[in-house]
Each structure stands twice: as C-alpha cells, then as structure tokens.
Amino acid sequence: MKRRLAVLGVVLLAILVLAAGPDVLHAHEGVLVFRPRAVVDDLVAYVRGLEDGASFTYGVWDNRSFLPGLGSRVLTSYLYMVAAGLLALVLGPLLGIWLTAGRHDRATDVVAAAGAVPDFILALLLQIGVVALYKSTGFRLAHVATIDSSRPAILLPLLVLTVVPTIYLLRSVSSRVYQVTSEQYILAAKARGLGRVRIYLTHVLPNVTRFLSADLPRVAGVILADFFIVDYLFNLHGITTLIFFYGMKGGYRYSLAVNGMLVAVALYLAVYLALRAFVALVESAAVRV
C-alpha cells in the first residue's frame, strides 16, 4: 500500500512539473527563454486557483468551466481505448498462437515490420486511402474525422489504436508459445495422444493468459499514448483534443494541462482494470475447459 501511494505521489509530482515545461522553456519575440522559476509560479497559481475555482476554468475569449462536458469527453476516450485494448487482446494472442503453431516465420516478420510504421503516418495513409477511394468510386468506406455526434469516425481510429498493441502482443505471445510448446509436459501430452486443440486450450492458453496479465500495464500505456495522436488527427472530441485545442490556443494554460493529464492517468487506470478483468475472465474459462 505504501509503495502504491509513493508511486501515485511521484506520478502527481511529475505531472505538476512536466506541465510547466512550456512555461519554463518558450520562445519570446524570436528568442528562446529559459525560466526555471516558472515551475514554482505555475504550481502556486494552480494551488491558489483551487480555492476560487480558477484552476478549473479555461477559454480564449471567455472563461469556461473544465467540468461541464468533461463526462462526454472521458466516455469517448474510454470507449475507444477499451475497444482497442479488447481487440488487441483477442487478435494479438490468436494471431501469435496461429503463426507459431503453423510456423509462419515470414508472416511474423512481415507483421512485425508493419508495426514499425509510426501511428501518425498510418493514420494519414488511411485517411488518404479512404479519400482516394471515395473520389474514384463514390464509396465512403469510413469517416476520416468526427464532424459531429451523428457522424463519428470509428473504423479508422480503432484500426490505428489497435495495430501497435496487437503487434506487440503478437510478438510477445509468439515467443511465449514457442517456449511453452517446448516444455516436457507439452511433449508428454502429445505422447498421450492429446489433440493439438486440446493441448493449446488446456496447457498453452493458461500460460499465455498469465503472461498477458503481467504485460497489461504496458499495453494500456501504449494505447493511451496512441490515443493522444489519434484523438487529435481524427478529431474524436476526447480529453486530449481539449488539452491541445484550448491549452495551446491564445497562450499556454498550465491548469488545463494539469487537469487533462490527471484525467488521462485516471483513464489509464480504468482501461487497465477493464483489460485485466477481461484476461481474468478468459483465464477462468480456459481453466474450466
């Protein structure tokens, strides 16, 4: 418990300090200005603003409250990230097991190479491809950005969010499956005449799910980092577009950046718990087989 509180304290301190970065180092009249004291100034202003509510307001021409409308942005961010995480947890292990069981080494290398494409490049390529298809055929495969609540962009953002964690899990699971299938008890199960499906369900899958549980913090972190890019490029109206649009427009707003990053940390924990619950459910189902 003490360790978790210490980690939480370090994360909170890191957010408060890092959010002051643009004020510490910024350009003023063409000259780069380094002002370390801005960290203290921003912290003091934020703490004082907690008393009168100023730390929860933002705006370019008028002050708006940070809290109204936050629920819809948080829900949007959460749904996209959880959906991408669940897809990755299904596709990554399944593809990893299939490629390892079938010894498709070349396919594994191709998939791994595809994962090296940066997220923003992949997003732009998908958007260009959808626009080119629409111009040439008149068929709209997907929305390239969210215009309003009735026309949300779903397919392309989920693809971009899912690719990196899926490939990461695919590579990790492939390595784990290869190691497990070389164990003596797997060879003994084969000698007893158990079928491949039975062996993978009763012996390999439980080992994979336990491995996934230990890897979930990294998966949730990858998805959160990707969402910062996806939210901005596809205009999803999530928590990060609030930070980028209002936090940087008309001057940097430290309090909005801090509040947004605190919400992002809460989203990370919520996504991690949802993915952990899903893995635990799969693990319990595998044990009953």
C-alpha positions in Angstrom: 0.0 0.0 0.0 2.8 2.4 0.9 4.5 1.6 -2.4 1.4 2.4 -4.4 0.9 5.7 -2.6 4.6 6.5 -3.2 4.1 5.8 -7.0 1.0 7.8 -7.1 2.8 10.7 -5.4 5.6 10.5 -7.9 3.2 10.5 -10.8 1.3 13.5 -9.4 4.6 15.4 -8.9 5.8 14.5 -12.4 2.5 15.8 -13.9 2.8 19.1 -12.0 6.4 19.7 -13.0 6.1 18.5 -16.6 3.0 20.5 -17.3 5.1 23.6 -16.6 7.6 22.7 -19.4 6.2 25.1 -22.0 6.4 28.0 -19.5 10.0 27.0 -18.4 11.3 26.9 -22.0 9.5 29.1 -24.5 10.1 31.5 -27.4 9.6 35.2 -26.8 10.0 37.6 -29.6 12.1 35.2 -31.5 14.4 34.4 -28.5 14.4 31.2 -26.6 13.8 31.9 -22.9 14.7 29.5 -20.1 12.8 30.3 -16.9 13.0 27.6 -14.2 11.1 29.7 -11.7 8.0 29.2 -13.9 7.6 25.7 -12.2 7.1 27.3 -8.8 4.9 30.2 -10.2 2.6 27.8 -12.0 2.3 25.5 -9.0 1.5 28.4 -6.7 -1.1 29.8 -9.1 -2.7 26.4 -9.6 -3.0 25.8 -5.8 -4.5 29.2 -5.3 -6.9 28.6 -8.1 -8.2 25.5 -6.4 -9.8 27.7 -3.7 -11.7 30.1 -6.0 -12.2 27.6 -8.9 -9.9 29.5 -11.3 -7.8 26.3 -11.9 -10.9 24.7 -13.4 -11.6 27.3 -16.0 -10.2 27.9 -19.5 -11.0 29.7 -22.6 -9.7 32.0 -25.3 -12.2 34.9 -25.3 -14.2 33.9 -22.2 -13.8 31.6 -19.3 -15.4 28.2 -19.4 -15.6 25.6 -16.7 -13.5 22.5 -17.1 -16.1 20.1 -15.6 -19.2 20.6 -17.8 -18.8 18.4 -20.9 -15.9 16.5 -19.4 -18.0 13.4 -18.9 -18.7 13.0 -22.6 -15.0 13.5 -23.5 -13.9 11.0 -20.9 -16.5 8.5 -22.0 -15.5 8.9 -25.6 -11.8 8.4 -24.8 -12.5 5.4 -22.6 -14.7 3.6 -25.1 -12.1 4.0 -27.9 -9.3 2.8 -25.7 -11.1 -0.1 -24.2 -12.4 -1.3 -27.6 -8.8 -1.1 -29.0 -7.4 -2.9 -26.0 -10.0 -5.7 -26.2 -9.4 -6.1 -29.9 -5.7 -6.3 -29.3 -6.1 -8.9 -26.5 -8.1 -11.1 -28.9 -6.3 -10.6 -32.1 -2.7 -10.5 -30.7 -2.7 -13.8 -28.9 -4.8 -15.6 -31.6 -2.5 -14.5 -34.4 0.6 -15.2 -32.2 -0.6 -18.7 -31.5 -1.6 -19.3 -35.1 1.6 -18.1 -36.5 3.7 -20.0 -34.0 1.7 -23.3 -34.4 1.8 -23.1 -38.2 5.5 -21.9 -38.1 4.7 -18.9 -40.4 8.0 -17.2 -39.7 7.9 -15.0 -42.7 4.4 -13.8 -41.9 5.6 -13.0 -38.4 8.4 -10.9 -39.7 6.1 -9.0 -42.1 3.7 -8.2 -39.3 6.5 -7.1 -37.0 7.8 -4.8 -39.8 4.3 -3.3 -40.2 4.3 -2.4 -36.5 7.4 -0.1 -37.1 5.2 2.4 -39.1 4.6 5.4 -36.8 1.0 5.9 -35.7 0.6 9.4 -37.3 1.9 8.1 -40.6 -0.5 5.1 -40.5 -3.4 7.5 -39.7 -2.6 9.8 -42.6 -2.2 6.9 -45.0 -5.5 5.5 -44.0 -7.2 8.9 -44.4 -5.6 9.5 -47.8 -6.7 6.0 -48.9 -10.3 6.5 -47.8 -10.5 9.9 -49.6 -8.9 8.5 -52.8 -11.3 5.5 -52.8 -14.3 7.9 -52.3 -13.1 10.2 -55.2 -12.6 7.3 -57.6 -15.6 5.1 -56.8 -18.0 7.3 -54.8 -18.0 4.7 -52.0 -17.3 6.0 -48.5 -15.5 3.3 -46.6 -15.3 5.3 -43.4 -15.3 8.8 -41.9 -11.8 10.3 -41.9 -12.7 12.5 -38.9 -15.6 13.1 -36.5 -17.7 16.0 -37.7 -20.5 15.8 -35.1 -22.1 13.2 -32.8 -24.2 11.8 -35.7 -21.1 11.1 -37.9 -18.3 9.8 -35.7 -15.1 8.4 -37.0 -14.9 4.8 -35.7 -13.2 2.4 -38.1 -10.0 4.3 -38.8 -9.3 5.4 -35.3 -9.8 1.9 -33.9 -7.5 0.5 -36.6 -4.7 2.9 -35.7 -5.2 2.3 -32.0 -5.3 -1.5 -32.3 -2.4 -2.1 -34.7 0.5 -1.3 -32.3 -0.7 -3.2 -29.2 -1.8 -6.1 -31.4 1.6 -6.5 -33.0 3.3 -6.1 -29.6 1.2 -8.8 -28.1 1.6 -11.0 -31.2 5.3 -10.9 -30.9 5.3 -11.5 -27.2 2.8 -14.3 -27.3 4.6 -16.0 -30.2 7.8 -16.1 -28.1 5.9 -17.4 -25.1 4.1 -20.0 -27.1 7.3 -21.3 -28.7 8.8 -21.6 -25.2 5.8 -23.3 -23.7 5.4 -25.9 -26.5 9.0 -27.0 -25.9 8.3 -27.9 -22.3 8.3 -31.5 -21.2 4.7 -31.6 -20.1 3.6 -30.5 -23.5 5.7 -33.2 -25.1 4.2 -35.7 -22.6 0.6 -34.5 -23.6 1.4 -35.1 -27.2 2.8 -38.6 -26.4 -0.5 -39.4 -24.6 -2.3 -38.7 -27.9 -4.0 -35.4 -26.9 -5.0 -33.4 -29.9 -3.5 -30.1 -30.8 -6.6 -28.1 -30.0 -6.9 -29.7 -26.6 -3.3 -29.1 -25.8 -3.5 -25.5 -26.7 -6.7 -24.9 -24.7 -5.7 -26.8 -21.6 -1.9 -26.2 -21.4 -0.8 -23.3 -23.7 -3.7 -20.9 -23.3 -3.5 -20.7 -19.4 0.2 -19.9 -19.7 -0.4 -17.2 -22.3 -3.1 -15.5 -20.2 -0.9 -15.4 -17.1 1.8 -13.8 -19.3 -0.7 -11.3 -20.6 -1.7 -10.3 -17.1 1.9 -9.2 -16.4 2.0 -7.3 -19.7 -1.2 -5.3 -19.4 0.3 -2.2 -17.8 2.5 -1.7 -20.9 -0.4 -2.4 -23.3 -2.6 0.1 -21.5 0.2 2.7 -21.7 0.7 2.1 -25.4 -3.0 2.6 -26.1 -3.1 5.8 -24.0 0.0 7.2 -25.8 -1.5 6.3 -29.2 -4.8 7.9 -28.3 -3.1 11.3 -27.9 -2.3 11.1 -31.6 -5.5 9.5 -32.8 -7.7 11.9 -30.9 -6.1 14.9 -32.4 -5.8 13.6 -36.0 -9.4 12.2 -36.2 -11.0 15.0 -34.1 -12.7 12.5 -31.7 -13.5 15.1 -29.1 -11.7 13.2 -26.4 -9.8 14.5 -23.5 -6.6 15.2 -25.4 -8.2 17.5 -28.0 -9.4 19.6 -25.1 -5.8 20.0 -24.0 -4.3 20.6 -27.4 -7.0 23.0 -28.7 -7.7 25.1 -25.6 -4.5 24.5 -23.7 -2.3 25.9 -26.5 -4.6 28.4 -28.3 -4.2 32.0 -27.2 -1.4 31.3 -24.8 -0.4 28.2 -22.8 -2.8 27.2 -19.9 -1.0 25.3 -17.2 -4.1 24.4 -15.2 -5.9 22.9 -18.2 -2.8 20.8 -19.0 -2.6 19.6 -15.4 -6.3 18.7 -15.2 -6.2 17.0 -18.6 -3.2 14.8 -17.6 -4.7 13.9 -14.3 -7.8 12.7 -16.2 -5.6 10.8 -18.6 -4.0 9.0 -15.7 -7.4 8.1 -14.4 -8.3 6.8 -17.8 -5.2 4.7 -17.9 -6.2 3.0 -14.6 -9.7 2.5 -15.8 -8.6 0.9 -19.1 -6.0 -1.3 -17.3 -8.7 -2.6 -14.9 -11.1 -3.4 -17.8 -8.4 -5.3 -19.7 -7.3 -7.1 -16.6 -10.9 -8.2 -15.9 -11.2 -9.5 -19.5 -8.0 -11.5 -19.2 -9.1 -12.9 -15.8 -12.4 -14.0 -17.5 -10.6 -15.7 -20.3 -8.3 -17.4 -17.9 -11.1 -18.7 -15.8 -12.9 -20.0 -18.9 -9.7 -21.7 -20.1 -9.3 -23.5 -16.7 -12.8 -24.9 -16.9 -12.2 -26.4 -20.4 
